[in-house]
Amino acid sequence: MAELILLKLGGSLITDKERAYTARLDKLADLAKQIGSFLSSDYEADPASRPRLILGHGSGSFGHVAAKMHGTRDGVHDQRGWHGFAEVWYQASTLNRLVVDVLHKAGLPAITFSPSANVIASDGQVAIWETTPIRMALANGLLPVIHGDVVFDEMRGGTILSTEDLFAHLARQLFPNRILLAGLEAGVWEDFPARTALVNEIKPHVYEKMRGNVGQSASADVTGGMAAKVEQMLELVHELPGLTAQIFSAEEDGNLVRALSGEQVGTLITM
């Protein structure tokens, strides 16, 4: 079966996190062009070999600003909180529409599967998610898109699931070959925020020695920042044989298509 890749475009990459509700549309257009180039190259002779891709994106200066204001990640328990829940949904879906608009302009058959409509969580973890529509989209050559979003939660009332949270569930259901997390940072820094020592590869025993230095996000991120990303990916590569994850910067021209094509860019997470 053709390779399956889960690709996240980080919120810090596709929005200006210093300016609320501001998308980087030119950057999105470039990223969409790189994705299109990867999906269309070298596979025309044998369509069955064409890689399958699920695209996720963060909420950046859209969802994270509203989420931090309302404390949505920690739970929703009163009417004021539910109004905040709706506001976070609105901002996250607004960014998603901008992303999908750019993908369609690039000729990509993108279709969004919004978590708020079909995911139920339990204490901040995916509990119920019918993934058959995503499987059918992949089987028919479409580009499924998911994104960090509010979801209803059996214990918290409501919460927020990051793209990494959603990828973790999909990985256990769909068994991808690779997870690619594209952001602004060149990879995982051993000494964040000094950024003088980039880690080329992380394995579980290596991470234990550097855990305290990995750090959080450089800007507002209600879902945990870099340390949370690394730890989630380590758990997955340990659990799912053959899976690798990669954290890298897609700010540099061409880096995204290089990573999609299998080149090691940034930090590789593996067993």
N, C-alpha and C positions, 0 to 999 in steps of 0.2 A: 504494500500500500504506500502511496505517496507520503512524503514527509509532512508532518503537521507541526506548525510553528504557532506559538502564542506570542504576539508582539504587543507590548504596551508603549504608547507614546505618553511620557510623563507630563503631568500638569505644568511643571516648571518649564518644559520644552515648548508646549503649544500655547501657553498663556504668559502674560507678563505678571508675575506674582507680586510685583511691587505696585501694580495698578489694578485695582479691583475691576473684575468683569471685563478684562481686555484680552482678546485672543490675538495671537501672532499669526495672522492669516497668510502672510508671505511665507513664513516658515512651514505652516501646514501645507501650503501648495507644493513646496519643495519636497516635503516628506511623502506626500501623495504621489508625486512624480517618481520618487525612488521606489516606492512600493510597486507602482505600476510597471516600472522597468524590470524589477525582479520577477514579478509574476508572469511577464510576457516573454522573457528571454529564454532561449534554448529549449523550449518545451513544445513548440508548435508541431514538431514531427511526432511527438508521442504525448498527447494530452494527459494520459494516465499518469505520467511522471511529474506533472505540474504540482508543485508544493501546495498544500492547503494552509490557509492562514486565517487565524482569528485575531482581529485587531481590538485591543482595548485602549482606553485613554483615561488619564486622570482628569480631575476637575479644576486644578490650578486655582487661579484667582476668581473663578466662578463659584464652585461648590465649597471650597475650603474656607473662603471668607465668611460665607453665610453659616457654614457648619460651626465654625469657631464661635461666632456670635451667639448661636442658639444652643451650643453644647449637644448637638444631635447625636454624635457618636456614642455618648454615654447613656442614652436612653431618652424616651419621650413619655411623659407621664401626665401632662396637663394640657389645657387648650392652647396656652401660649406656646408650649413646646410643639404641639401639632401644627400650629401656624408656621413655626420655624421649620419643621419637617417639610411642609409644602413649599416654603421658600427655597430650601436647599434643593429640593427636586426641580423646581423651576429653573434655578441657575445651572444645575448640572445638565438638564435637558437642553437648555439654551446653547451651551457649549457643544453638546453632542450634535445638535442640528447644524452648527457651523462646521464641525468636523465632517459630517456626512455630506454637506453641500460641496465642500472642497474635494472629497473623494469622488463624488459623482462628476464634478467638472473635469476630473482627471480620467474619467472613463472607467472607474472601478465600480463593480456591482455591489455596493455596500448596502447592508440592511441592518438596522439597529435592533438588538434584543435588550430592551431596557430592564435592568434588574428590578426596579420598583414595581414592575407589572407582573413578574413571574418568579421572584425569589422570596422565600420565607427564611428568616434567620432564627437562630436560637442562641441567645447570649453572645451575639456578635459573630456567629459562624453560620455558614450556609447550612440549612437543614433540609429544605425542599427546593428543587430546581429541576423542572422537566426540560431536559436538554435535547429532546428529539428534534425540535425545530432547528436548532443550531446544526445538528448532524445532517439534517436534510438540506440545509443551506450549503454546507460544505460539499455534500455529494453532488450538488447541482451547480458547482462552480461559482457560488456567491461568496461575498466577503462579509462574514458576520462581524458586527461591531458591538462591543459592550463597553461599559464605562462605570467608574465609581459612582455610587448612587445611594439614595436612601432606600431602605427596605423595611417592611414590617417584621417585628421580632417577637417571638413567643414569650420571651422573658423581659425584654427591655421596652416593649411597646413598639418602638421604632429605633433604628440605628442607621449607621452608614457602613457600607462595605466598600473597601478599596478595590481597585482593579486586581491587585495582588491577591486579595481574599477570594475574589471570583475566579481568578486563574487557578488558585490552589484547588478549588472544587472541580473545575473543568479538567485539570490535569489528572485527577483521580478517576474521572469518568471517561476521558477521551484519549489518554496516554500520548501526549505530544512528544516529539523528539527534542524540541528545544523551547525554552522560554527566553525571550529577549525583552529586557527592560531598558528603554531608551530615554535618557534624560539630558540634563545639562552637564552633570558631573562626568568626568572622564572615566570614572569607574569607582571602585571602593578605595578610599584613602586610608592608609594605615594610621594617619595622624590628622584626621579632620578636626578643626578647619584649617590647619596649616597647609595641607595639600602639597607636601613635598615627597611623599612616598606612596605611589600607586601600587596596589596589589594586583598582580597579573592573574593569580589563581587562588581560589579559596576552597579548602577542603575542611571538613568538620574539625579535625585536630588543629589545623592552622588557625581557624577562627577563634577557638578558645583562648589563644594567646593574644589576640588583638581586639577582642570583644569591646573592651572599655574605650577604645580609641576610634571606633567607627563613626559614632556620632549620630545626630539627628539631621533633619533637613535644614537647609540654610534659610528657608522661608516658611510661611505658615503651612503646616501639614498636620491635619487632625488625625491622620491614620498611621503615624509612627515614624516616618522618615526612613533614612537609609538602613539603620540597624534592623528595623522591622522587616524591610525588604530582604536583606541578606539572610536573616534567620528563617523567614518563610521559605526562601528558595533552598536553603540547606536542608530543611525538613523534607521538602519534596524530592530533591535528588537522592536523599537517603532512602526514601520510601519507594521511589519508582526507578527501577534499574534502567540505565541507559539515558535517562533524562539529564540534560545539562541546562544551566541558566547563565545568562550573560547580562552584566550591567555595564552600560557604556554611554558615551555622549553621542547624540545625533545632531549636535550643534555644528560639528565640523562637516563640511561638504562631503557627501558621498559615504559617510560613515554608516548610515542606515543600510544602504544597499550592500555594503561590504559585510556587515554583520548578518544580514539576511542570507547572503551567499555562502556563509560558513566561515568567514575570516574571523579570527579572534581579535576583537576590538574591545578595549576596556578590561573588565574583570570577569573571568570565567569561574562559575561555581559548579563543582563536580565532586563526585566521590573519589 
